Amino acid sequence: MASRGGPVVSAAAPAARRKAIAAAPAADRVVLYKSGAAGITPEVLDRLRQAFPDFEVREVKGRQDVPALTTRKATVIVAGGDGTIGTVARALAGSKRRLAILPLGTYNNFARALGVPEDLDAAIALAREGHWRPVTLGRVNGRWFLEAAAIGMFGEAIALGEKAKDGELGSLGPHLRAVAGAEPFEYTLRGDLEGSGRAVSLVFTNTPTTGTRMPVGSSDPTEPYLELAVRVGSSRTDLIGRMLASMVRDQHQDDGGISFRFRKLEVHTRPRVRVYADNKQFGRTPVKIEAVPGALKVILP
């Protein structure tokens, strides 16, 4: 059996890193973390090794590492913030692997939506004693998302918040200009919802908050639907209000509008508009958006 800490994977060349990962046998029980991620300290790693003595504790760099480190039916515990949890969850989506979450980040949007406690000891107790339940993820043109997908200005704003949160001040310019200069677009919905209109944003949510804990709706990932919140990001005034609400921990802005639940949608816009999923821009409209119930099996209260 490999050592409990797994292989030491540093900032080596990608080929050397892949070789080091391949040298470690895939584990049936594994705790995954990212070095340098929020909340990960030597003391925390020692705590995890003590709490889960029959688990391998291994570092993961990216989504591609997860299948190599885990067997097809592994029990996986992920420790870290939204970025680490998202990396691991998207890698496990659609597989038979089971997931427990130890939220150690600043915002913990996905964990909070699932009712996972943010206190480490309480989260460890849940990972030991909770029950596995099916959890819904969203998918946009085949890309998994945990929190939200957005078309237009709101997606730009979420990306802007992520860059600022991560201290990437030099890359804020394009997103600032995109938010300030966002123009309305014509849209058509087909599928579970039929309709058309004009908007500066369309937001499709799986969690009540996204990004820097910005309120977006009332979605619950244990339900088999996603939510289209009509007024989220409908104007710069609404967007500013949500940004202000996100600055006050645990404060939520009342949407004051109608939300629609759906399983499958196809969205066309004129002109074509950039699309975001979990803070990452990956293309332009048209897009197919779907809820995938049971995409993850997560241990919950």
C-alpha positions as CSV (number, residue, x, y, z in Angstrom):
1,M,0.0,0.0,0.0
2,A,1.2,3.5,-0.8
3,S,2.1,5.8,2.0
4,R,-0.8,7.6,3.6
5,G,0.2,10.9,2.2
6,G,0.4,9.6,-1.3
7,P,3.0,10.7,-3.9
8,V,4.8,14.0,-3.5
9,V,3.7,16.0,-6.5
10,S,5.4,19.3,-6.9
11,A,5.4,22.0,-9.6
12,A,7.3,19.7,-11.9
13,A,6.7,19.3,-15.7
14,P,3.3,17.9,-16.6
15,A,4.8,14.7,-17.9
16,A,6.7,14.1,-14.6
17,R,3.6,14.9,-12.6
18,R,1.5,12.4,-14.6
19,K,4.2,9.8,-14.1
20,A,4.2,10.4,-10.3
21,I,0.4,10.1,-10.2
22,A,0.4,6.9,-12.2
23,A,3.0,5.4,-9.8
24,A,0.4,5.5,-6.9
25,P,-2.2,2.7,-7.0
26,A,-5.8,3.9,-7.3
27,A,-7.4,3.9,-3.8
28,D,-10.8,2.7,-2.7
29,R,-10.9,5.3,0.1
30,V,-9.1,8.6,-0.4
31,V,-9.1,12.1,0.9
32,L,-8.3,14.6,-1.8
33,Y,-7.0,18.2,-1.3
34,K,-5.1,20.9,-3.2
35,S,-1.9,22.2,-1.8
36,G,-2.2,26.0,-1.1
37,A,-6.0,25.8,-1.2
38,A,-8.1,27.7,1.3
39,G,-8.0,26.1,4.7
40,I,-5.3,23.5,3.9
41,T,-2.5,23.6,6.5
42,P,-0.1,21.0,7.9
43,E,-2.3,20.9,11.0
44,V,-5.4,20.3,9.0
45,L,-3.8,17.5,7.0
46,D,-2.7,15.9,10.3
47,R,-6.3,16.2,11.5
48,L,-7.6,14.5,8.4
49,R,-5.1,11.6,8.7
50,Q,-6.2,11.1,12.3
51,A,-9.9,11.3,11.5
52,F,-9.7,8.9,8.5
53,P,-6.9,6.4,9.3
54,D,-8.2,3.9,6.7
55,F,-8.1,6.5,3.9
56,E,-5.2,7.6,1.7
57,V,-4.6,11.4,1.9
58,R,-3.5,12.6,-1.5
59,E,-2.9,15.9,-3.3
60,V,-4.9,16.6,-6.5
61,K,-3.8,19.2,-9.0
62,G,-6.6,19.1,-11.5
63,R,-9.7,17.2,-12.6
64,Q,-7.7,14.8,-14.8
65,D,-5.9,13.5,-11.7
66,V,-9.0,12.3,-9.9
67,P,-9.8,9.1,-11.9
68,A,-6.1,8.1,-11.7
69,L,-6.1,8.4,-7.9
70,T,-9.4,6.6,-7.3
71,T,-11.0,3.3,-8.2
72,R,-14.3,3.2,-10.1
73,K,-16.4,2.7,-6.9
74,A,-14.2,4.6,-4.5
75,T,-15.4,6.6,-1.5
76,V,-13.9,10.1,-2.0
77,I,-13.6,12.8,0.7
78,V,-12.7,16.3,-0.7
79,A,-11.3,18.9,1.6
80,G,-11.0,22.6,0.5
81,G,-12.9,25.6,-0.8
82,D,-15.3,25.9,-3.7
83,G,-12.6,25.6,-6.3
84,T,-11.2,22.3,-5.0
85,I,-14.7,20.9,-4.3
86,G,-15.8,21.8,-7.9
87,T,-12.7,20.2,-9.4
88,V,-13.3,16.9,-7.7
89,A,-17.1,16.9,-8.0
90,R,-17.0,17.6,-11.8
91,A,-14.5,14.7,-12.2
92,L,-16.8,12.3,-10.3
93,A,-20.0,13.4,-12.0
94,G,-21.8,10.6,-13.6
95,S,-19.6,7.9,-12.1
96,K,-20.3,5.3,-9.3
97,R,-17.8,7.0,-6.9
98,R,-19.3,8.5,-3.7
99,L,-18.4,11.9,-2.3
100,A,-18.1,13.5,1.2
101,I,-17.3,17.2,1.5
102,L,-15.2,19.0,4.1
103,P,-15.7,22.7,3.3
104,L,-12.7,24.7,4.2
105,G,-13.1,27.7,2.0
106,T,-14.4,31.3,2.4
107,Y,-17.8,30.9,0.7
108,N,-18.6,27.2,0.5
109,N,-21.6,27.8,-1.8
110,F,-22.2,24.1,-2.8
111,A,-21.6,22.7,0.7
112,R,-23.9,25.3,2.3
113,A,-26.6,24.5,-0.3
114,L,-26.4,20.8,0.8
115,G,-26.5,21.6,4.5
116,V,-22.9,20.4,5.1
117,P,-21.6,22.1,8.2
118,E,-18.6,24.5,7.8
119,D,-17.1,23.5,11.2
120,L,-14.4,21.0,10.4
121,D,-15.2,18.7,13.3
122,A,-18.9,18.7,12.5
123,A,-18.1,18.0,8.8
124,I,-15.8,15.1,9.7
125,A,-18.6,13.7,11.9
126,L,-21.0,14.0,9.0
127,A,-18.6,12.2,6.6
128,R,-18.4,9.3,9.1
129,E,-22.1,9.1,10.1
130,G,-24.2,10.7,7.3
131,H,-26.2,9.0,4.6
132,W,-25.5,8.9,0.8
133,R,-28.1,10.7,-1.2
134,P,-28.4,11.6,-4.9
135,V,-27.5,15.1,-5.8
136,T,-28.3,17.1,-9.0
137,L,-25.7,18.9,-11.1
138,G,-26.3,21.1,-14.1
139,R,-24.8,20.6,-17.5
140,V,-24.3,23.2,-20.3
141,N,-23.4,21.7,-23.7
142,G,-21.9,18.8,-21.8
143,R,-20.0,20.9,-19.2
144,W,-20.9,20.1,-15.6
145,F,-21.6,22.9,-13.1
146,L,-22.4,22.8,-9.4
147,E,-23.7,26.3,-8.7
148,A,-24.9,28.3,-11.7
149,A,-24.7,28.9,-15.4
150,A,-25.1,32.4,-16.8
151,I,-25.6,34.1,-20.1
152,G,-24.6,37.7,-20.5
153,M,-23.8,40.4,-18.0
154,F,-24.3,38.3,-14.8
155,G,-21.7,35.7,-16.0
156,E,-19.2,38.5,-16.6
157,A,-19.9,39.9,-13.1
158,I,-19.3,36.5,-11.4
159,A,-16.1,36.0,-13.4
160,L,-15.0,39.5,-12.3
161,G,-15.7,38.6,-8.6
162,E,-13.6,35.4,-8.9
163,K,-10.7,37.3,-10.4
164,A,-10.8,39.9,-7.7
165,K,-11.1,37.2,-5.0
166,D,-8.1,35.4,-6.3
167,G,-6.1,38.6,-6.5
168,E,-5.8,38.5,-10.3
169,L,-6.1,42.3,-10.6
170,G,-4.3,42.5,-13.9
171,S,-7.0,40.5,-15.7
172,L,-10.0,42.5,-14.4
173,G,-10.2,44.9,-17.3
174,P,-12.0,42.8,-19.9
175,H,-14.7,41.8,-17.4
176,L,-15.1,45.3,-16.1
177,R,-15.6,46.6,-19.6
178,A,-18.0,43.7,-20.4
179,V,-20.2,44.5,-17.3
180,A,-20.2,48.2,-17.9
181,G,-20.9,47.9,-21.6
182,A,-23.3,45.0,-21.5
183,E,-26.1,45.3,-24.1
184,P,-29.5,43.6,-24.1
185,F,-30.0,40.6,-26.3
186,E,-33.0,38.8,-27.7
187,Y,-33.5,35.3,-26.5
188,T,-35.7,32.2,-27.2
189,L,-36.3,29.3,-24.8
190,R,-37.3,25.9,-26.0
191,G,-37.9,22.7,-24.0
192,D,-39.5,22.6,-20.6
193,L,-40.0,26.3,-20.8
194,E,-41.1,28.0,-24.0
195,G,-40.8,31.7,-24.5
196,S,-38.9,34.7,-25.8
197,G,-37.9,38.1,-24.6
198,R,-35.1,40.7,-24.2
199,A,-32.5,40.6,-21.3
200,V,-29.0,41.5,-20.3
201,S,-28.6,38.3,-18.4
202,L,-30.1,34.8,-18.1
203,V,-29.1,32.8,-15.0
204,F,-29.7,29.1,-14.4
205,T,-29.1,28.1,-10.8
206,N,-28.5,24.9,-8.8
207,T,-27.6,26.6,-5.5
208,P,-29.0,29.7,-3.6
209,T,-25.7,31.6,-4.0
210,T,-22.7,31.6,-6.3
211,G,-19.3,33.2,-6.6
212,T,-18.6,35.4,-3.7
213,R,-21.8,34.2,-2.0
214,M,-23.9,36.3,-4.3
215,P,-27.7,35.5,-3.9
216,V,-29.2,34.0,-7.0
217,G,-32.4,32.1,-6.0
218,S,-33.8,29.3,-4.0
219,S,-32.4,26.2,-5.7
220,D,-31.6,23.0,-3.8
221,P,-29.2,20.5,-5.3
222,T,-31.1,17.6,-3.8
223,E,-34.1,18.4,-6.0
224,P,-34.2,17.1,-9.6
225,Y,-34.5,20.5,-11.2
226,L,-32.6,23.7,-12.0
227,E,-34.1,27.1,-11.6
228,L,-34.4,30.1,-14.0
229,A,-34.7,33.2,-11.8
230,V,-36.3,35.8,-14.0
231,R,-35.0,38.9,-12.3
232,V,-31.5,37.8,-11.4
233,G,-29.1,40.0,-13.3
234,S,-31.9,41.6,-15.1
235,S,-30.3,45.1,-14.8
236,R,-27.2,46.8,-13.4
237,T,-29.3,47.9,-10.4
238,D,-30.2,44.3,-9.6
239,L,-26.6,43.2,-10.1
240,I,-25.3,45.9,-7.8
241,G,-27.8,44.9,-5.1
242,R,-26.7,41.3,-5.2
243,M,-23.1,42.3,-5.0
244,L,-23.8,44.4,-1.9
245,A,-25.8,41.6,-0.4
246,S,-22.8,39.2,-1.0
247,M,-20.6,41.6,1.0
248,V,-22.7,41.0,4.1
249,R,-22.3,37.4,5.2
250,D,-25.5,35.4,5.3
251,Q,-27.6,38.3,3.9
252,H,-29.8,37.6,0.9
253,Q,-31.6,39.9,-1.5
254,D,-35.2,39.2,-2.1
255,D,-35.6,38.4,-5.8
256,G,-39.1,40.0,-5.9
257,G,-39.8,38.1,-9.1
258,I,-40.8,34.7,-10.5
259,S,-38.6,31.7,-10.9
260,F,-39.2,28.6,-13.1
261,R,-38.0,25.1,-12.5
262,F,-36.9,23.0,-15.4
263,R,-35.0,19.8,-16.5
264,K,-34.0,20.7,-20.0
265,L,-33.8,23.9,-22.0
266,E,-32.3,25.1,-25.3
267,V,-31.4,28.8,-25.4
268,H,-30.8,30.8,-28.5
269,T,-29.9,34.5,-28.5
270,R,-29.4,37.3,-31.0
271,P,-26.6,38.3,-31.1
272,R,-24.6,35.4,-29.7
273,V,-23.7,35.9,-26.1
274,R,-20.9,34.5,-23.9
275,V,-21.8,31.7,-21.6
276,Y,-20.4,30.9,-18.1
277,A,-20.6,27.8,-15.9
278,D,-19.3,28.0,-12.3
279,N,-17.4,31.2,-13.1
280,K,-15.6,29.9,-16.2
281,Q,-16.4,31.2,-19.7
282,F,-16.4,28.4,-22.3
283,G,-18.3,29.5,-25.4
284,R,-21.2,31.4,-26.7
285,T,-24.9,30.7,-27.3
286,P,-26.8,28.7,-28.4
287,V,-26.6,26.3,-25.5
288,K,-28.4,23.3,-24.1
289,I,-28.9,23.4,-20.3
290,E,-30.1,20.4,-18.3
291,A,-30.5,19.2,-14.8
292,V,-28.9,15.7,-14.2
293,P,-30.5,14.2,-11.0
294,G,-28.2,11.7,-9.2
295,A,-25.1,13.0,-11.1
296,L,-23.3,12.8,-7.7
297,K,-23.8,10.6,-4.7
298,V,-23.0,12.8,-1.6
299,I,-23.0,12.0,2.1
300,L,-25.5,14.4,3.7
301,P,-27.2,15.0,7.0
